[in-house]
Amino acid sequence: MHHYLRAIGFSRIRNLKQLNHLLDEIIHHPTERSITTIGNGTSLVQIKKEYDTAYGISIIGEYDEDHNFILEHYFPYALGSATKLEDSIVIEPQTDKEGYAGVSENTNIGVPLIFFLQNIAEYVRNKWSNEYSRALNLVSYSALSTEGRIILGIDKDEEQIRLEENGQKNRNRLIAAAKEGDADAIENLTLEDIDLYSTISRRAKTEDLYSIIDSCFIPYGINSEQYSIIGSIHDIHTYSNPVSKERLYLLLVEVNEIFIDVLMNAADLLGEPAIGRRLKANVWMQGHVYLP
């Protein structure tokens, strides 16, 4: 079973019989079906079942000569509500299945952001029609989580907010210059990191770590699409899975100036979410790339 099925309200599926029953229901009663011919009579099929406006299950497979559907893999998903314009997005195929990972260069994070591509059939269609060479830079981010907790926000006055925004803009300019080989920018970034490390080490002796770190975005585990995040909650939606009746939270979280819709089972969230509080969670990043 997919580890993140519980994030969309299917925590009670515990064996293959229950899983196959759910997948058969999706195949025969989908919300959306996309069929893309990829050469030599081979077709890629993506079947989606929406359980609400914000989440569902997607199945990837193909039809054989007798028009029987052959399932390759499936994945639960959540939809992102905010679009993000990136400098560039590169799509890379996964080696073990007909799946793709997106890689975006994001200066706010400082490292490439890797996410699982949701609209696989649409991308493959563009790829085979030779439209994939066009630049990709618009994406909406979302994530699924199976463990998270609510922590208090950090009070800031207008002057602190202004200084942080200016500092982030200056750091983004330095990172962009460093990528072009600017030696001065590289040296300035190194000195900033040393100063930041010294400041955190000094404050950590007398302060709680979460009062020092406002937000973070750190690779987590061995899967390249998994991250540990801390971010401010900007919006909250609650859902009830129509099949299992399990309660879900969809939280719009700002992490390093990136807005991510995080979906999780209410049973896996410790604390009461509220706008202004923060979410600390381990997430599986997903993205819908808008194709030209």
C-alpha positions in Angstrom: 0.0 0.0 0.0 1.1 3.5 -0.7 2.4 5.1 2.5 0.5 8.3 2.0 -3.0 6.8 1.5 -3.8 7.7 5.1 -3.1 11.3 4.3 -6.2 11.4 2.2 -8.4 9.5 4.6 -7.7 5.8 3.8 -5.9 4.8 6.9 -8.0 1.7 7.4 -6.8 0.0 4.1 -4.5 -2.7 5.5 -4.4 -5.5 2.9 -4.3 -6.0 -0.9 -7.9 -7.1 -1.1 -9.1 -3.8 0.3 -6.7 -1.9 -1.9 -7.7 -3.7 -5.1 -11.3 -3.1 -4.3 -10.6 0.6 -4.0 -8.5 0.8 -7.2 -11.1 -1.2 -9.2 -13.8 1.2 -8.1 -11.6 4.1 -9.4 -10.9 2.4 -12.7 -14.6 1.8 -13.4 -15.9 5.1 -12.0 -13.2 7.7 -12.5 -13.6 11.5 -12.3 -11.2 12.0 -15.2 -9.5 9.7 -17.8 -6.6 10.9 -20.0 -5.2 8.6 -22.8 -2.0 9.6 -24.6 -0.5 7.6 -27.5 3.3 7.4 -27.1 4.2 5.5 -30.2 4.1 1.9 -31.7 0.4 1.6 -30.6 1.3 2.1 -27.0 -0.9 4.4 -24.9 -0.3 5.9 -21.5 -3.5 6.2 -19.4 -3.9 8.4 -16.3 -7.1 7.9 -14.4 -8.1 10.2 -11.6 -10.7 9.9 -8.8 -11.5 13.1 -6.9 -12.9 12.6 -3.5 -13.3 16.3 -3.0 -12.1 19.4 -4.8 -8.7 19.3 -3.3 -7.5 15.6 -3.3 -7.9 12.2 -4.8 -6.1 9.2 -6.2 -4.4 9.0 -9.6 -3.7 5.7 -11.5 -1.1 5.3 -14.3 -1.3 2.3 -16.7 -2.2 1.3 -20.2 -4.8 -0.7 -22.2 -3.8 -4.0 -23.8 -4.9 -5.3 -27.2 -8.1 -6.6 -25.7 -8.8 -3.1 -24.2 -8.2 -4.4 -20.7 -6.6 -1.9 -18.4 -3.2 -2.8 -17.0 -2.3 -0.9 -13.8 1.4 0.2 -13.4 1.3 2.3 -10.3 -1.0 4.7 -8.4 -0.5 7.7 -6.0 -2.7 9.8 -3.8 -2.5 13.5 -4.4 -3.5 16.9 -3.1 -4.0 20.0 -5.3 -2.1 23.2 -4.8 -4.1 26.5 -4.7 -1.2 28.9 -5.2 0.9 29.2 -8.4 4.7 29.9 -8.2 6.8 31.4 -11.0 10.2 29.7 -10.9 13.3 30.6 -12.8 13.3 27.2 -14.5 11.8 23.8 -13.9 13.4 20.6 -15.2 11.4 17.3 -15.5 13.3 14.1 -15.1 11.8 10.5 -15.6 11.9 8.1 -12.7 13.7 4.8 -13.4 11.3 2.3 -11.8 7.9 3.5 -13.3 6.2 5.8 -15.6 6.6 8.7 -13.2 8.4 12.0 -13.3 10.1 14.3 -10.8 10.3 18.1 -11.2 13.3 20.1 -10.2 13.1 23.8 -9.7 15.9 26.2 -8.8 14.5 28.3 -5.9 16.7 31.0 -4.4 14.5 31.3 -1.3 15.5 27.7 -0.3 19.1 27.8 -1.6 18.9 24.2 -2.9 17.0 22.7 -5.8 13.4 21.8 -4.8 12.4 18.3 -6.0 8.8 17.3 -6.3 6.6 14.5 -7.8 4.9 15.5 -11.0 1.1 15.1 -10.8 0.0 15.8 -14.4 1.9 12.9 -15.9 -0.3 12.3 -19.0 -0.4 16.0 -19.9 3.4 16.2 -19.7 3.9 13.0 -21.8 1.5 14.3 -24.4 3.5 17.6 -24.7 6.7 15.6 -24.8 5.7 13.4 -27.7 4.3 16.3 -29.6 7.7 18.0 -29.4 6.4 20.8 -27.2 8.4 19.8 -24.2 11.4 21.9 -25.3 9.5 25.0 -24.3 10.6 26.6 -21.0 8.6 25.5 -17.9 8.5 27.8 -15.0 4.9 27.9 -13.5 3.9 25.4 -10.8 1.5 24.9 -8.0 3.0 23.1 -5.0 1.2 20.7 -2.6 2.3 18.0 -0.2 1.0 15.0 1.8 2.0 14.3 5.3 1.5 11.5 7.8 2.9 13.3 10.8 2.9 16.9 12.0 2.5 19.2 14.9 1.3 22.7 15.5 3.7 25.1 17.2 3.2 28.8 18.1 4.0 31.5 15.7 6.7 34.2 16.3 5.4 37.7 17.0 7.0 40.3 14.7 6.5 44.1 14.4 6.5 45.9 11.0 10.2 46.8 11.3 11.3 43.2 11.8 9.2 42.1 8.9 10.7 44.8 6.7 14.2 44.0 7.7 13.7 40.2 7.0 12.2 40.9 3.6 15.1 43.2 2.6 17.5 40.6 4.0 15.9 37.8 1.9 15.9 39.9 -1.2 19.6 40.7 -0.8 20.4 37.0 -0.1 18.5 36.0 -3.3 20.6 38.5 -5.3 23.8 37.1 -3.8 22.7 33.5 -4.6 21.9 34.4 -8.2 25.3 36.2 -8.6 27.1 33.2 -7.0 25.6 30.9 -9.5 27.1 33.1 -12.2 30.5 32.7 -10.6 30.8 36.0 -8.7 33.6 35.5 -6.2 32.5 38.4 -4.0 28.9 37.0 -3.8 30.3 33.6 -2.8 32.4 35.2 -0.1 29.6 37.3 1.2 27.3 34.3 1.4 29.9 32.3 3.3 30.4 35.1 5.8 26.6 35.4 6.2 26.4 31.7 7.0 29.2 31.9 9.5 27.5 34.8 11.3 24.1 33.0 11.2 25.6 29.9 12.7 27.3 31.9 15.5 24.1 33.8 16.2 22.0 30.6 16.4 24.6 28.8 18.6 24.6 31.7 21.0 20.8 32.1 21.2 20.2 28.4 21.5 21.8 28.4 24.9 19.0 30.5 26.4 16.1 30.2 23.9 13.9 27.5 22.5 15.0 26.4 19.0 11.6 27.1 17.5 11.7 30.7 18.7 14.9 31.2 16.7 14.0 29.3 13.5 11.0 30.9 11.9 10.7 28.5 8.9 12.8 25.8 7.3 12.8 23.5 4.3 15.2 20.5 4.8 15.6 17.3 2.8 14.2 14.3 4.9 14.9 10.6 4.5 16.3 8.8 1.5 13.4 9.9 -0.9 14.5 13.0 -2.8 10.9 14.3 -2.8 10.5 14.3 1.0 11.2 17.3 3.2 11.0 18.4 6.8 9.3 21.8 6.9 8.3 24.5 9.4 6.0 27.2 8.0 3.3 29.7 8.9 -0.3 28.7 8.4 -2.2 31.1 6.2 -5.4 29.2 5.5 -7.3 26.1 6.9 -9.8 23.8 5.3 -11.3 20.7 6.8 -12.7 17.8 4.8 -14.4 14.5 5.4 -13.4 11.6 3.1 -16.8 10.6 1.6 -15.8 6.9 1.6 -14.0 6.4 5.0 -15.6 9.5 6.8 -12.1 10.3 8.2 -11.4 13.9 8.9 -8.7 15.7 7.0 -6.9 19.1 7.3 -5.7 21.1 4.3 -3.3 23.8 5.5 -1.9 26.5 3.3 1.6 27.0 4.7 4.2 29.6 3.8 7.8 28.1 3.9 10.6 30.5 2.9 8.1 32.6 0.9 6.8 29.5 -0.9 3.1 28.6 -0.4 2.4 24.9 -0.1 -1.0 23.2 0.5 -0.3 20.4 3.0 -3.0 17.7 3.3 -3.0 15.3 6.3 -5.2 13.1 8.3 -6.5 14.9 11.4 -5.5 11.9 13.5 -1.8 12.5 12.5 -1.8 16.2 13.5 -0.8 17.0 17.0 -2.3 20.3 18.2 -5.1 22.6 16.9 -4.3 24.5 13.7 -5.0 28.2 13.5 -4.0 31.0 11.2 -0.8 32.6 12.5 0.5 29.4 14.1 3.1 27.2 12.5 3.1 23.7 11.1 6.1 21.4 11.7 5.8 18.3 9.5 7.5 15.8 7.3 6.0 16.0 3.8 6.0 14.4 0.4 6.3 17.2 -2.1 4.1 17.2 -5.2 3.6 19.7 -8.0 1.3 20.5 -11.0 3.4 22.1 -13.7 1.5 24.4 -16.1 2.6 23.5 -19.6 2.8 26.1 -22.4 
